[in-house]
Amino acid sequence: MQYWLFKSEPSTWSWEDQVAKGEAGEEWDGVRNYQARNNMRLMKTGDLGFFYHSQSEKAVVGIVEVIAESHPDSTTDDARWDCVDIRAVKEVPQAVTLEQIKGDLRLSEMALVKNTRLSVQPVTADEWSIVLELAGEK
C-alpha cells in the first residue's frame, strides 16, 4: 500500500463535500499539474491518503481511500489529464496543521514541507504514521 496527500481549498471542495459523497466517492478531478497527475497515475485501489484543507486552514482533516485507479478526467477533453476516485474513510480526531508538520523534525523531508503547492503528493509510511500520531489516531 502507498500513502498520499490530496489538497483542496475548502471553499472549492471540502472534507464535508467529500464525506457527503459516501461510499460512491468522487473523482479527484481538475488537476492540471503534471507532477500531481503522475502521482495519481501511480495510485492503486486501496491506497490511503490524507485529505488536506489548503488556503486559510492548512491542515490534514481526514483520511480517504483510492477506489478507482487513474482514468481520464471527466472535466476536460484533453487526454493529458487523468484523475482517480476517492472516498472518505474517516475524519481525524484532531486536525494536524501545516505549522505542526513543519515544526516536527521527523517530517522535515515530507513533500508537504518541501513543495507546499503540489496538490497531490506522496507520503512515506513513516510520515503517515507520524501524522496519524499528531492527529491523535491510535
C-alpha positions as CSV (number, residue, x, y, z in Angstrom):
1,M,0.0,0.0,0.0
2,Q,1.1,3.5,-0.7
3,Y,0.1,6.8,1.0
4,W,-0.8,10.1,-0.4
5,L,-2.0,13.6,0.4
6,F,-4.8,15.4,-1.5
7,K,-5.0,19.1,-1.1
8,S,-8.2,21.1,-1.7
9,E,-9.4,24.6,-0.8
10,P,-12.4,24.1,1.4
11,S,-14.3,26.7,-0.5
12,T,-13.9,24.6,-3.7
13,W,-14.2,21.1,-2.3
14,S,-14.2,20.5,1.5
15,W,-13.9,17.4,3.7
16,E,-17.7,17.8,4.3
17,D,-18.3,17.7,0.5
18,Q,-16.1,14.5,0.3
19,V,-18.0,12.9,3.2
20,A,-21.3,13.7,1.5
21,K,-20.4,11.6,-1.5
22,G,-20.5,8.5,0.7
23,E,-19.2,5.1,-0.4
24,A,-19.5,6.1,-4.1
25,G,-16.8,8.7,-3.6
26,E,-15.9,11.3,-6.2
27,E,-13.4,11.9,-8.9
28,W,-10.3,13.9,-7.8
29,D,-10.7,16.0,-11.0
30,G,-9.4,19.3,-12.2
31,V,-5.7,18.7,-11.5
32,R,-3.6,20.5,-14.1
33,N,-0.1,19.8,-12.9
34,Y,2.0,17.1,-14.4
35,Q,3.7,16.0,-11.2
36,A,0.3,15.7,-9.4
37,R,-1.1,13.8,-12.4
38,N,1.8,11.5,-12.4
39,N,1.3,10.8,-8.7
40,M,-2.3,9.8,-9.4
41,R,-1.1,7.5,-12.2
42,L,0.9,5.6,-9.6
43,M,-2.1,5.1,-7.2
44,K,-3.7,1.7,-6.7
45,T,-7.2,0.8,-5.4
46,G,-7.0,0.7,-1.6
47,D,-4.2,3.2,-1.2
48,L,-4.9,5.7,1.5
49,G,-4.5,9.5,1.6
50,F,-4.7,12.4,3.8
51,F,-7.4,15.0,2.9
52,Y,-5.8,18.4,3.4
53,H,-7.6,21.7,3.6
54,S,-5.4,24.3,2.0
55,Q,-5.5,28.1,2.0
56,S,-6.7,29.5,5.3
57,E,-7.0,26.3,7.3
58,K,-3.8,24.5,6.1
59,A,-4.4,21.2,7.9
60,V,-4.9,17.5,7.5
61,V,-8.6,16.9,8.4
62,G,-9.4,13.4,7.2
63,I,-8.4,10.1,5.6
64,V,-9.5,9.0,2.1
65,E,-9.1,5.8,0.1
66,V,-8.5,5.4,-3.6
67,I,-11.5,3.5,-5.0
68,A,-10.7,3.8,-8.8
69,E,-7.3,4.0,-10.4
70,S,-6.2,6.6,-12.9
71,H,-8.7,7.3,-15.7
72,P,-9.5,10.3,-18.0
73,D,-10.6,13.4,-16.1
74,S,-14.3,13.9,-17.0
75,T,-13.9,17.7,-16.6
76,T,-11.8,18.0,-19.8
77,D,-11.5,16.6,-23.3
78,D,-7.7,17.0,-23.1
79,A,-6.3,13.4,-23.0
80,R,-3.2,14.6,-21.0
81,W,-5.3,14.8,-17.7
82,D,-6.2,11.9,-15.6
83,C,-7.7,11.5,-12.1
84,V,-8.6,8.9,-9.5
85,D,-11.7,8.4,-7.5
86,I,-11.5,8.7,-3.7
87,R,-14.0,8.1,-0.9
88,A,-13.9,9.5,2.7
89,V,-12.8,6.9,5.3
90,K,-12.8,8.9,8.5
91,E,-12.2,12.3,10.0
92,V,-9.0,12.6,12.0
93,P,-9.6,13.1,15.8
94,Q,-7.5,16.4,15.7
95,A,-6.7,18.3,12.6
96,V,-2.9,18.5,12.0
97,T,-1.8,21.9,10.8
98,L,1.0,22.7,8.4
99,E,2.6,24.6,11.3
100,Q,2.7,21.4,13.4
101,I,4.1,19.4,10.5
102,K,6.8,21.9,9.8
103,G,7.6,22.0,13.5
104,D,8.2,18.3,13.7
105,L,11.8,17.5,12.7
106,R,10.7,13.9,11.8
107,L,8.7,15.4,8.9
108,S,11.3,17.8,7.6
109,E,11.6,15.8,4.3
110,M,7.9,15.5,3.8
111,A,6.7,16.7,0.3
112,L,4.2,19.0,2.1
113,V,7.1,20.8,3.7
114,K,9.3,20.8,0.6
115,N,6.7,21.6,-2.0
116,T,3.7,23.1,-0.4
117,R,2.0,24.0,-3.7
118,L,1.7,20.5,-5.1
119,S,-1.9,19.3,-4.9
120,V,-1.4,15.6,-4.9
121,Q,1.7,14.3,-3.1
122,P,3.3,11.1,-1.9
123,V,3.6,10.4,1.8
124,T,6.0,7.8,3.1
125,A,4.9,5.1,5.5
126,D,6.9,6.7,8.3
127,E,5.4,10.2,7.6
128,W,1.9,8.6,7.5
129,S,2.4,7.1,11.0
130,I,3.8,10.4,12.4
131,V,0.9,12.5,11.1
132,L,-1.6,9.9,12.5
133,E,0.2,10.2,15.8
134,L,-0.1,14.0,15.7
135,A,-3.8,13.6,14.9
136,G,-4.4,11.5,17.9
137,E,-5.2,8.5,15.8
138,K,-4.4,5.2,17.5
